[in-house]
Amino acid sequence: AYEIPLRLVGSEMCIRDRYEIAQQIFGLRIEERDTSRGWHKEVKFYDLFDSETNEHLGSYYADWHPRESKRGGAWMNYFITGNRDPSVGERSPHLGLICGNLTPAVGDQPALLTHREVETIFHEFGHLLHHLCGDVEVKALNGVNVPWDFVELPSQIMENWCWERESLDRIARHHETGETIPQELFDKLIAARNYMKASANVRQLAFGKMDLELHIHWPDSAEEDLDSFIENVLQDYNAKYKTQTKSNVFNFSHLFSSPTGYAAGYYSYKWAEVLDADAFTRFQEEGILNAETGRDFRTKILSKGNSEDPAKLYKSFMNRAPDPDALLRRDGLIP
């Protein structure tokens, strides 16, 4: 019965509270505008402003519910990249889109979102903020146009606010009583999140290792059997079974298919987790709703796009290189 979001207005309240959290942290103001601008009656339209200067940074459409003409999944698109080059002219707002297929309301019943759906909202909104908060003069380098192993930092770090009591209590209450999630249930949420995390981590590392080996060493190897080659390179990654299973390389389209082929970049899934887990430790130390920390993240990460080396941007925010142990701690694998 403890569903997200709050009480009676369903997913709209969760989305609104997510906006409030982002506004408090990153120094933003979000205002809903005339919804007739959308292509469907359920599509919302918002303007995003800097809360201090009142500059109109950008606008975005939000299309949250499934319908027959819409593809599945959740995603963010950037439609227009505004001008940030004074030699060209005045600054102009960005325009983006955030889309999902969240559980809709049925009749008089509220739309009660799963925790995973709320994570998805926060995740895609992080991508959107990366675009809308961009302050890069070269449009092709703005927002999400960054190296593949850095693009998920702004999105995945947002998911952390779904797992902290201080922020979670603002978006997750019993839909009838308004009660926050009991501590016992919250502890079970964390335990469920970390269940078999060691195996999941090794699995992702194995995928990344296989991807790199196939692109770097397989072409020059003398191996004729691809399964044997993969078995050899992953012998320290996979558990031993009495009956050895075939590799999944022949249906692992992520590695090669266009336009989403990773091409020796599949490791970026795990590396992005390291970055988001580590970067969030600064919020945990300074306050997860600390506006000063959030503004620093916006200035040093979100606004920069690909205008500087991502490693330099990360170090400017954390004042050090990434610490992989942060992910292991979050996953409950080390104290």
N, C-alpha and C positions, 0 to 999 in steps of 0.2 A: 504493500500500500504506500510505501515511501517512494513516490515517483518524483521525477523532476519534470516540470517546474512547480511553482507554488499554486496552490489552491484552485481557483475557479477559471482563470482565463487561459489555462493551457500553455502551449508553447510560447505564446506571445509574451508572457511574463518572464519566462526563462530568458528569452532573447533580449527583452528590455533590461533585465538585471545583468546580463552579460555586457550590454552596452554601458551600463552604469559602472561596472568594474573597470572596463577599459578606459572610460572617461576619467575615473579617479586616478588610475595608475599612470596613464600616458599624457595627461594634460589635454584632453580632447573634449569637444561638445558635439553631440549627435542629435539632430532634429529631423523628425519625420515630416515629409512633404506630401503633396497631393499624390495620392496613389493612382490617379487616372493616367499617370505617365507610363504605367507598366503595360505589358502585353496580356496580362490576365488580372482578374479582379483580386486575386490573392497576393499579387506582387506588391511589395512595399518599396518606397523610395526615400532615401535619407541623404541629408547633407552632413558633412563632417567638418568641424571647425577647430582651429587652435583655441583652447579656452582662455589663453592669456591675450593673444593679439586679435582674436576674432577673425583671423584669415580663413577664408573658405578653402580648405585643403583639397576637398574632393567630395564626390557624391557616389552613391552606389544603389543598385537594385538588390532586393532580397527576395528570393523565390524559394520557399521552404517546403512546400508540400507536393506529394506526387500527383501526377495526372497522366492520362493515357498518352499524351503527345510528348512526354518528357522522359529523357533517359534516366537511368538509375544512378545511384551514387551521390556524392557531394563534391563540389568543386568551387573554385574561384576563377573568374576571368577579369582581365583588364581590357576595357574598351578604348579609353582615351588616356594618354599620358600627357598631363598638363605641362605648360612651359615653365622651366626654372632657369632659363638662360636670359639674363638681362640684356644681352646684345641682340636678342631676337625681339623682345617686347615685354609686355607686362606678364606677371605670373598668372597662370590660369589653373583651374581645378582639374584634378584627375577624375576619371569615371571608371567604376568597376562593378562587378556582379558577384554575389555570393548565392550559391544554389545548394539545395539539399532535397532529401525525400524523407522528411521527418513524419512521425506518426501524427496524422491529423485528428481533429476532434470528430466525434461521431454523434450526431444529434445534439442533445443537450449535455452530453458528457464532455468533460474537459480533455484536451490532448495531453496525455501523460507520457513524457519522454523517458526513455531508458537512459541510464548513465552514459552509455556508449554514444547515444545520440547527442547528448549535451557535450561530450568531448569533441564530437564532430563539429558542432557549432563553433566552439572555441577555436578548434584547429583551423577551419576555413576562414574564420574572422582574422586570425593571425596573418594568413596569406594576404587578405584584403588590406589590412593595416600596412603591410609591407609596401603595397602599391600606393595607397592613399597618402601615406606619410612621407613618401619619397621626395627628396629635395635635390635631385641630380640634374645637372644641366643637359647632359646627353640623354635623350629619352630612351635610347636602346639600352642604357645601363641602369634604368630606374627599377625600383621595386624588386619583383621576383626574378628579374633577368640576371641572376647570380649563378656562380658555379653550382653544379648539381648537389654537391655535398654540403652546401650551406643554405639551400633554399628552404629546407624544412625547419630551420631553427626558429624563425618567427612564428611558424604555425604550431610546432610541437611544444614550444615553451608555454603557449597559452593553455594547453591541456592540463598543466600542473595546477592551475587554479581550480580545477574540478576535483582535486584530491586534498585540498587544504580546508580544515574546518572553518577558518575565518571567512573564506570566500564561499565555500560550499553551503554554509548555513544561510547565505543570502539568496541562493537559488534553489535549494532543495528542502522542501517542507512537505509534510503530509497534506495531500490535496484537499482533505476535509477538515482536519483539526489545526493545520498550520504548524504542527510540532516539527522541530528539526530532527534530523536523523539521530537516533539514539547512539551512544558511543559504542555499544556492543555491535550494532549493525555496521557502524562506520569501520570498526576493527575488522569485521568480516569482509567489507569492501576491499580494504587494503590487502588482506590475506588472499582474497580471490585474484586481485590484480597481480600479486607476486607468485601465485601458484605455478610451479614448474618453470620459473623464470630462467633458471640455469640452463635447462634444456632448450628453451626458446632462444636464449642468447647464443648458445652453441650452434643451433640450427641456422640462425641468421649469419653467423660468422662462416659457417660452412658454405652457404650460398655465395657470400662475398668472395671467399677463397676460390670456389669453383669458377666464378666469373673471371677473376683475375688470371687464374691458371689457363683457362681456355683461350683468353685473348693474348696472353704473353708467351706461354710455353707450349701449348698444344700444336701450333703450326710448325714448330721446329723440332717437335719430338719425333721419335721413331715409332711411336705407338700406332698400332692399327685399330685397336679396339678402344673406343671412346669410354665405355663403361669401366674398363680396367684402368685407364689413365685417371679417371675421376676417383675411383676407389683408392688408388695409390696416393693421390695428393690430399685426400680427405681422411686418411687413416687415423689421424690424431683428433679428428672432429666428430666422427660418427661412432655411435655405440656398436659393439660387436653383437651380431645375431648369428644363430646357428644357420639360418638360411639368409644369405646375402641378397638384399633387394637390389633391383636395378635403380640407376640414378634417374632423376626426373628431368634430366637435361633436354630430352627430346620434346617435352611439352612445357619447358620453362621459357615461355615467350618473352618474359621480361628482359632477358639477356640480350636479345637481338632484334626484336620486332620494332618497326618504326610506326609512329614517332615516339614511342615510350621505351625504346630499347635503352638499356643502361650502358652497354658497350664498355665494360670493365669498370663501371661505376656503381655496381650493386651494393658495394660496401657502404655507400652513402646512407643507406637506411640506418645502419647501426651507428655510424659516425654522427649523424644528426641527433640521435638519441643521446650520445655522449655530450654533445654541445648543449642541448636543451636542458638536460639534467644538471649539468655543471653550471650553466648560466643562471638557472633558477635558484641555486644555492645562495647567490647574492641577495635575491629577494627574501629568501628564508632568513638570512642573517640580518637584513636591514628592515624587514617588514614586507610581507607579501603584497600589501596594498600601499606601500611607500611610494608616494608620488615622485619624490626626488629620484629614486632608483628607476622608476618607470620612465621618467622623462629622459634619463641618461640612456636607457635602452633605446628609446625612440630616436634620440639624437645620434647615437653612435652605431646603431644597427639598422633600425627601420628606415631612417631617412637617407642612408648612404647607398642603398642598392649595391651595384657592382662598381662604384666609383673608386673604391680602394680594395686592396687585397683583403679577402675575408678574414684571414688569419690576423691581420693588423687590426681590423675592426673588432674582432673578438677580444683581442688583448687590450684594446682601448677601453672596452667595457669591463672586463674582469681584472685588468692589470696583471695578467699572467696568461700562460698557455692553458689549454683545456686539461682538465683532470679526469681521466676515464674512471677513476674510483667513484665519482659522483653517481654515475649510472649504476654501478654495483651496489652502492648504498641504497639508492632509491628502489632497486629491485630486491632488497633484503638479502643480498648475497654476502655482504660484509658489514660489520658494525659501523 
